[in-house]
């Protein structure tokens, strides 16, 4: 039986050439919007570069081998390789793995599959396990145990991702482990917290860009395509609108509610960078 293809992965991979063509960026991750950068789509590559620089600046001295879990399109891995780190990736998506291989180069080794399922040699160890906007997709109950198996004694775990804040009300922005449950899992793991930085303020503006692009680009484009298709194939268009009515309404609510923005993100999410160390014992 052929495995289902995740439409989100298709969308991400399809969008990469467009982002590269119009903006010169090959990254999928959030940008770090500091006060000296005007919030506009043209500055997204600058903000993304600052995110990568910020992330890499928190890698401790002495780290040589890095395991990039959920390496996406290979943007961060490419930066790490260019700075002399030995990097391997983990990717559950064949489509994104192909994009990452093209960007990071043929020597970039990618372990195909979910982090929980990938098999490593017993002596294949790393100095740091990195989760850059991938931690939210990993099973929380076992992530620290699995990561420690891959680390040398005294190794590090670097997480840069957002969590659910626990604020009342329902967020239209999905994703993220519960911060409360994450904190409990971290305490139970007995890891030393070396750094814990809140960068919600600097990452929330990305959602304002997403909201703007959805309102000014995605919705008008979809309406235009729908109008043309409905004019040429009216019976089929009515059938599809009936069959996918719930999905269409969900997409319209998602992009027209006015709540998919930076303020909503900052209320319902907390974006953190955490550097953890495994005790040497």
C-alpha positions as CSV (number, residue, x, y, z in Angstrom):
1,X,0.0,0.0,0.0
2,X,1.4,3.4,-1.0
3,X,2.0,5.8,1.9
4,X,-0.1,8.9,1.9
5,X,1.7,12.1,1.0
6,X,1.3,14.9,3.5
7,X,-0.1,17.9,1.6
8,X,1.7,20.3,4.0
9,X,5.0,18.8,2.8
10,X,4.0,19.2,-0.8
11,X,3.1,22.8,-0.1
12,X,6.4,23.5,1.6
13,X,8.5,22.0,-1.2
14,X,6.4,23.7,-3.9
15,X,6.9,27.0,-2.2
16,X,10.7,26.7,-2.0
17,X,11.4,27.6,-5.7
18,X,9.0,30.6,-5.4
19,X,10.6,31.9,-2.2
20,X,14.1,31.5,-3.8
21,X,13.1,33.1,-7.0
22,X,11.4,36.2,-5.5
23,X,13.4,36.6,-2.3
24,X,16.6,34.6,-2.8
25,X,15.9,32.5,0.3
26,X,16.1,28.7,0.6
27,X,14.9,28.6,4.2
28,X,11.6,27.3,5.7
29,X,12.1,28.5,9.3
30,X,10.8,31.6,11.0
31,X,12.7,34.9,10.8
32,X,14.0,36.8,13.9
33,X,12.5,40.2,13.6
34,X,14.5,42.8,15.6
35,X,13.7,46.4,15.9
36,X,16.0,47.6,13.1
37,X,14.3,45.4,10.4
38,X,11.1,46.7,8.8
39,X,8.4,44.0,8.7
40,X,7.9,43.3,5.0
41,X,8.2,40.2,2.9
42,X,11.3,41.5,1.2
43,X,13.2,41.5,4.5
44,X,12.3,37.9,5.3
45,X,15.7,36.5,4.1
46,X,17.4,39.0,6.4
47,X,15.3,37.9,9.4
48,X,15.8,34.2,8.6
49,X,19.6,34.7,8.4
50,X,19.4,36.4,11.9
51,X,17.5,33.4,13.2
52,X,20.1,31.0,11.9
53,X,23.0,33.1,13.3
54,X,21.2,33.4,16.7
55,X,20.6,29.6,16.8
56,X,24.2,28.7,15.9
57,X,25.6,31.3,18.3
58,X,24.2,29.2,21.1
59,X,26.1,26.0,20.1
60,X,28.7,25.5,22.9
61,X,32.4,25.5,22.2
62,X,33.9,22.1,21.6
63,X,30.9,20.8,19.7
64,X,31.9,19.1,16.4
65,X,29.2,16.5,15.5
66,X,25.6,17.8,15.2
67,X,22.5,15.8,14.5
68,X,19.9,18.1,12.9
69,X,16.5,16.4,13.7
70,X,13.9,17.5,11.3
71,X,16.4,19.2,9.0
72,X,13.6,20.6,6.7
73,X,15.0,22.0,3.4
74,X,18.6,21.9,4.8
75,X,19.0,25.6,5.4
76,X,20.4,25.4,9.0
77,X,22.4,22.3,8.1
78,X,24.0,24.2,5.2
79,X,25.0,27.0,7.6
80,X,26.5,24.6,10.0
81,X,28.5,22.7,7.3
82,X,29.8,26.0,6.0
83,X,31.1,26.8,9.5
84,X,33.0,23.5,9.8
85,X,30.6,21.4,11.8
86,X,30.1,17.7,11.0
87,X,26.4,17.5,10.4
88,X,23.9,14.7,9.8
89,X,20.1,15.1,9.4
90,X,16.9,13.2,10.2
91,X,13.9,13.7,8.0
92,X,10.6,11.9,7.8
93,X,9.7,13.5,4.5
94,X,11.3,12.2,1.2
95,X,10.2,15.4,-0.5
96,X,12.0,17.6,2.0
97,X,15.0,15.3,2.2
98,X,15.5,15.7,-1.6
99,X,15.4,19.5,-1.2
100,X,17.8,19.3,1.8
101,X,20.2,17.1,-0.1
102,X,20.3,19.6,-3.0
103,X,20.9,22.5,-0.7
104,X,23.4,21.0,1.7
105,X,25.2,18.9,-0.8
106,X,25.8,15.2,-1.6
107,X,28.0,14.7,1.5
108,X,25.2,15.7,3.9
109,X,24.0,12.3,5.3
110,X,20.2,12.2,5.9
111,X,18.6,9.4,8.0
112,X,15.2,8.9,6.5
113,X,12.3,8.4,8.8
114,X,10.9,9.7,12.1
115,X,13.4,10.4,14.9
116,X,11.7,7.8,17.1
117,X,12.1,5.1,14.4
118,X,15.5,5.8,12.8
119,X,18.1,3.1,13.6
120,X,21.7,4.3,14.4
121,X,24.8,2.2,15.1
122,X,25.4,1.9,18.9
123,X,28.6,3.8,18.7
124,X,27.3,6.5,16.4
125,X,27.3,9.5,18.8
126,X,27.0,13.2,18.5
127,X,28.0,16.2,20.6
128,X,24.7,18.0,20.1
129,X,21.2,17.1,19.0
130,X,19.4,20.0,17.4
131,X,15.7,20.6,17.1
132,X,15.1,23.7,15.1
133,X,11.3,24.1,14.7
134,X,11.0,20.3,14.7
135,X,10.6,19.6,18.4
136,X,6.8,20.1,18.2
137,X,6.6,17.0,15.9
138,X,8.5,14.7,18.2
139,X,6.8,12.4,20.8
140,X,7.3,14.3,24.0
141,X,7.2,11.3,26.3
142,X,10.4,9.8,24.8
143,X,12.2,12.6,23.1
144,X,14.8,13.3,25.8
145,X,15.5,9.6,26.3
146,X,16.0,9.1,22.5
147,X,18.2,12.2,22.2
148,X,20.4,11.1,25.1
149,X,21.0,7.8,23.3
150,X,22.6,9.7,20.5
151,X,24.8,11.9,22.6
152,X,28.4,11.6,23.8
153,X,28.8,12.0,27.6
154,X,28.2,15.6,28.6
155,X,26.5,16.2,25.2
156,X,24.0,18.9,24.5
157,X,20.4,19.3,23.2
158,X,19.5,22.6,21.6
159,X,15.8,23.3,21.1
160,X,14.4,26.3,19.2
161,X,10.6,26.1,18.8
162,X,7.3,27.3,20.1
163,X,5.0,25.8,22.7
164,X,1.4,26.3,23.7
165,X,1.2,28.9,26.4
166,X,-2.0,27.6,28.0
167,X,-3.8,30.9,27.5
168,X,-7.6,30.6,27.5
169,X,-9.5,30.4,24.3
170,X,-8.9,28.5,21.1
171,X,-6.0,29.4,18.8
172,X,-6.4,29.3,15.0
173,X,-2.6,28.7,14.9
174,X,-1.8,25.1,15.4
175,X,1.3,23.3,16.6
176,X,3.5,23.1,19.6
177,X,3.6,20.9,22.7
178,X,2.0,22.2,25.9
179,X,4.6,24.3,27.8
180,X,3.4,22.8,31.1
181,X,3.8,19.3,29.8
182,X,7.1,20.1,28.3
183,X,8.4,21.6,31.6
184,X,7.3,18.4,33.4
185,X,9.1,16.2,30.9
186,X,12.2,18.3,31.1
187,X,12.3,18.0,34.9
188,X,11.8,14.3,34.8
189,X,14.7,13.9,32.3
190,X,17.1,15.4,34.8
191,X,18.9,17.6,32.2
192,X,20.8,20.7,33.1
193,X,19.3,23.9,31.6
194,X,22.2,26.1,30.5
195,X,20.1,28.7,28.6
196,X,16.4,29.5,28.3
197,X,15.6,32.5,26.1
198,X,12.1,33.7,25.2
199,X,12.0,35.0,21.6
200,X,8.3,35.2,21.2
201,X,8.4,39.0,20.6
202,X,10.9,38.5,17.8
203,X,9.2,35.6,16.1
204,X,5.5,36.6,16.4
205,X,5.7,39.1,13.5
206,X,6.1,36.2,11.1
207,X,2.4,35.5,11.5
208,X,1.6,39.0,10.5
209,X,3.4,38.3,7.2
210,X,1.5,35.0,6.8
211,X,-1.8,36.8,7.4
212,X,-0.9,39.5,4.9
213,X,0.1,37.0,2.2
214,X,-3.1,34.9,2.8
215,X,-5.3,37.9,2.6
216,X,-3.6,39.7,-0.3
217,X,-2.3,36.8,-2.3
218,X,-3.7,33.3,-1.5
219,X,-7.4,34.2,-1.2
220,X,-7.6,36.4,-4.3
221,X,-5.7,33.8,-6.3
222,X,-8.0,31.0,-5.1
223,X,-11.1,33.0,-5.9
224,X,-9.8,33.8,-9.4
225,X,-9.0,30.1,-10.1
226,X,-12.4,29.1,-8.6
227,X,-14.2,31.7,-10.8
228,X,-12.5,30.5,-14.0
229,X,-13.0,26.8,-13.2
230,X,-16.7,27.4,-12.3
231,X,-17.3,29.3,-15.5
232,X,-15.8,26.5,-17.6
233,X,-17.0,23.5,-15.6
234,X,-20.1,24.7,-13.6
235,X,-21.4,21.2,-12.8
236,X,-18.1,19.9,-11.7
237,X,-17.4,23.0,-9.7
238,X,-20.7,22.7,-7.8
239,X,-19.9,19.0,-7.1
240,X,-16.5,19.8,-5.7
241,X,-17.9,22.7,-3.6
242,X,-20.5,20.3,-2.1
243,X,-18.0,17.5,-1.5
244,X,-15.3,19.6,0.1
245,X,-17.6,22.2,1.7
246,X,-16.2,21.6,5.2
247,X,-12.6,21.9,4.1
248,X,-13.4,25.1,2.1
249,X,-15.1,26.7,5.1
250,X,-12.2,25.7,7.4
251,X,-9.6,27.2,5.0
252,X,-11.7,30.4,4.7
253,X,-12.0,30.7,8.5
254,X,-8.3,30.1,8.8
255,X,-7.3,32.9,6.5
256,X,-10.2,35.4,6.9
257,X,-10.8,35.3,10.6
258,X,-8.3,38.0,11.3
259,X,-6.9,36.0,14.2
260,X,-4.0,34.4,12.4
261,X,-1.6,37.1,13.3
262,X,1.3,38.1,15.5
263,X,-0.9,39.2,18.4
264,X,-2.7,35.9,18.5
265,X,0.6,34.0,18.2
266,X,2.1,35.9,21.2
267,X,-1.0,35.1,23.2
268,X,-1.3,31.4,22.6
269,X,2.3,30.5,21.9
270,X,5.7,30.9,23.6
271,X,8.8,30.7,21.4
272,X,11.8,29.5,23.3
273,X,15.4,28.6,22.8
274,X,16.7,26.1,25.3
275,X,20.2,24.7,25.6
276,X,20.4,21.6,27.7
277,X,23.3,19.4,28.9
278,X,23.4,15.7,29.8
279,X,25.0,15.2,33.2
280,X,28.3,13.3,33.1
281,X,27.8,10.4,35.4
